[in-house]
Amino acid sequence: MHDADSHDLIRVHGARENNLKDVSVELPKRRLTVFTGVSGSGKSSLVFDTIAAESQRLINETYSAFVQGFMPTLARPEVDVLEGLTTAIIVDQERMGANPRSTVGTATDANAMLRILFSRFGTPHIGSAQAFSFNVASISGAGAVTVEKGGVTTKEKRTFSITGGMCARCEGMGRVNDFDLTALYDEDKSLNEGALTIPGYTMDGWYGRIFTGCGFFDPDKPIKKFTKKELHDLLYKEPTKIKIEGINLTYEGIIPKMQKSILSKDVDAMQPHIRAFVERAITFQTCPDCDGTRLSEAARSSKIKGVSIADACQMQISDLAEWVRGLDEPSAAPLLATLTRTLDSFVEIGLGYLSLDRSAGSLSGGEAQRTKMIRHLGSSLTDVTYVFDEPTIGLHPHDIQRMNELLLQLRDKGNTVLVVEHKPEAIAIADHVVDLGPGAGAGGGEVVYEGTVAGLRASGTLTGRHLDYRAQLKPSVRKAKGKLEVRGAATHNLRDVDVDIPLGVLTVVTGVAGSGKSSLIHGSVATRDGVVSVDQGAIRGSRRSNPATYTGLLEPIRKAFAKANGVKPALFSANSEGACPTCNGAGVIYTDLAMMAGVATTCEECEGKRFQAAVLEYRLGGRDISEVLAMPVTEAEEFFRTGESKVAAAHAILDRLADVGLGYLTLGQPLTTLSGGERQRLKLATNMADKGGVYVLDEPTTGLHLADVENLLGLLDRLVDAGKSVIVIEHHQAVMAHADWIIDLGPGAGHDGGRIVFEGTPAELVKNKKTLTGQHLAQYVGA
């Protein structure tokens, strides 16, 4: 055997990232390795934060310091030895950027290829590829330029023009907005009296100084008494240079300023209070000039075989692939071949139902992950490490088989495939399994089993015991106490759907990916009054955020500390007056080393406790605030239940956190260190406090171990028994089997779906077996 062929293992020794406890594993190369274990056991810490992170860091170090300055800086993971690494390609679940200008086409380069195609062969010819881009505006200009030739300076007249494809009316957004002025200000008040009701626009900051010193209007005069010019200057004035107290500033009307700041973001990516304001104050409608296509009239007029680029982007991708295949242009053969391959990859991966003009921010976590996979499917690269984070998320059991085949194809080309996964169907195809545990958080971080799938079944670990677990159909189901009527639902691919969703029971909405489940529920149910929606969107929080701040738990705790010690609550916030002055309440001091990874060192002043020493003198029930934040949820629940440390409001929130299975989290753990499953359950615990009568959960089993799914079903039962109605969008057969009522959409995806193919109890669905879901559920429960 040649020495070069002997390096067939990736060796990890002494990994200590996050909660890992000196983990050592040896992973076979050119094989499919699946990592399992309960949510929070350390799977992502080992795969993403150790193996993949070190591989990427080493590759980045091969570039010059200048190039590294533009790249994300990565610190070396906490690990003793990492040997045998190959180039890592990470395909994670992070939602695609919520930029409103980003679409499926722009995110996968399919749009770029279409633009080149239309610029070469579209008739009439209107310009280069950017003439078909909705992100490029048409501009022209003229002027004199000074040119020096042979020692003589002359002036020459120059003109230039750029033809872009952006619709001038909506600026390439596809929609126009209209402001409800009554929601922006209270016309009976003056500016100094707080007339503005826009989040962040207060008179005691810079805005106040600008409004007071600009001189365009009187800040003490009620807005209803403003002249037309004064009102225009307040709302619409173009950017104008002004000087206030010797400082050069720019004054701009409220509406253009909001369009640049608030409205340049995707509505779904906003903080809740800003989103509520936007939904109240601004109405969005399809742009009448471009009909929502985002493109100028010229870009829409150029066609190939009667199809414009706007028509092509609106087509379902499976249909577009057929249309591209029918084009016969020998001079563009390489372009057509690449475009066809990209579009075929969409169909192959089960996303043929999307269209290229679909907003990237509207894709679910599973769809976003599969869209990122498109780039790698036809790749000629071999001997690389592909790292997947639960690739079966958002997939119907029918589609999981297809995903398994794709993972095996990547492996069979000679690649190492590492997959973090919970679904038994996906674990079953592994060549090698690493099971982490035994628990979550501080109770996890150890390898409890390493070997084959057959060995895992016999190992007696939590995963091994649950691998063949199958939920059974309930002997009897609850009776509905009313119904929620949906009539004529036509969002996305829905075909005028009429359905009655029963209330007071557990309803599961299912169907293959792209059949219209989310369109039905989020489009027609989630927006109603009294409906609490828990979606898959990521929790937004900095490294200063933690479960205590996110759930609102810190508020009653601070007040209790303040009351017990006779001081003000702000002292007990590490983001306010109580913060350690050296590290500003971060607990660590960050040193920026330019293109090298920054270093975080524990603050010597507060020893990482984040508070001033004086604040730690104050106690409640014998504990200081830093000790309380270091408690796990279960311990804190006990602490705040009785005695002098009894805080009913805090206990109620802790109770809900324990209820969703997060009893092991510490109250002060940064949100950035939580796993995907933990974040979703944190969101669920927070929303359980809302007073809604109907709960909508979008794939709550995402990131949950088989054992945790049982706990989730218990939680859903408790919600229903407490008089709530629970509607779950879900593919997991255990949740379907546990339902009182199932609504199945299909029969296929995209324009082959959008219809109700079954309504009834799980037992009836299993008996029926006419739908894909029915067949898979029958197989699952062994009927």
Buried (B, 14 or more C-beta within 10 A) or exposed (E): EEEEEEEEEBBBBBBBBBBBEEBBBBBEBBBBBBBBBBBBBBBBBBBBBBBBBBBBBBBBEEEEEEEBEEEEBBBEBBBEEBEBBBBBBBBBBBBBBBBBBBBBBBBBBBBBBBBBBBBBBBEEEBBBBBBBBBBBBBEEEEEEEEEEEEEEEEEEEEEEEBBBBBBBEBBBBBBBBEBEEEBBBBBEBBBBEBBBBBBEBEBEEEBBBBBBBBEBBBBEBBBEEBEEEBBBBBBEBEEEEBEBEEEEBEBBBBBBBBBEEBBEBBBBBBEEEBBEBBBEBBEBEEBEBBEBBBBBEBBBBBBBEEBBBBBBBBBBBBBBBBBBEEBEEEEBEEBBEBBBBBBBBBBBBBBBBBBBBBBBBBBBBBBBBBBBBBBBBEEEEEEBBBBBBBBBBBBBBBBBEEBBEBBBEBBEBEBBBBBBBBBBBBBBBBBBBBBBBBBBBBBBBBBBBBEEBEEBBEBEBBBBBBBEEEBEBBEEBBEBEEEBEBEEBEBBBBEEBEBBBBBBBBBBBBBBBBBBBBBBBBBBBBEEEEBBBBBBBBBEBEBBBBBBBBBEBBBBBBBBBBEBBEBEBEBBBBBEBBBBEEBBBBBBBEEEEEBBBEEBEEBEBBEBBBBBEEBBEBBBBEBBBBBBBBBBBBBBBEBBBEEEBEBEBBBBBBBBBBBBBBBBBBBBBBBEBBBBBBBBBBBBBBBBEEEBBBBBBBBBBBBBBBBBBBBBBEBBBEBBEEEBBBBBBBBBBBBBBBBBBBBBBBBBBBBBBBBBBBBBBBBEBBEBBEBBBBBBBBEBBEE
